[in-house]
Amino acid sequence: MPGIFGNRFDLNHDGKMSPFEKAADRGFLRMIMKEEEKKKKEQEKNKRKK
């Protein structure tokens, strides 16, 4: 079963998502979400300054 990003994190190309591959898939998503949240907070902070 592919992960959130398809088989991008199917590192051994067996068509299955191992626990490590699933963790990498979710960790990548978590990292993206944190970066977006940080950008959003910076934009809100900059709006308040103006």
HELIX and SHEET records of a PDB file:
HELIX    1   1 PRO A   19  LYS A   49  1                                  31    
END                                                                             
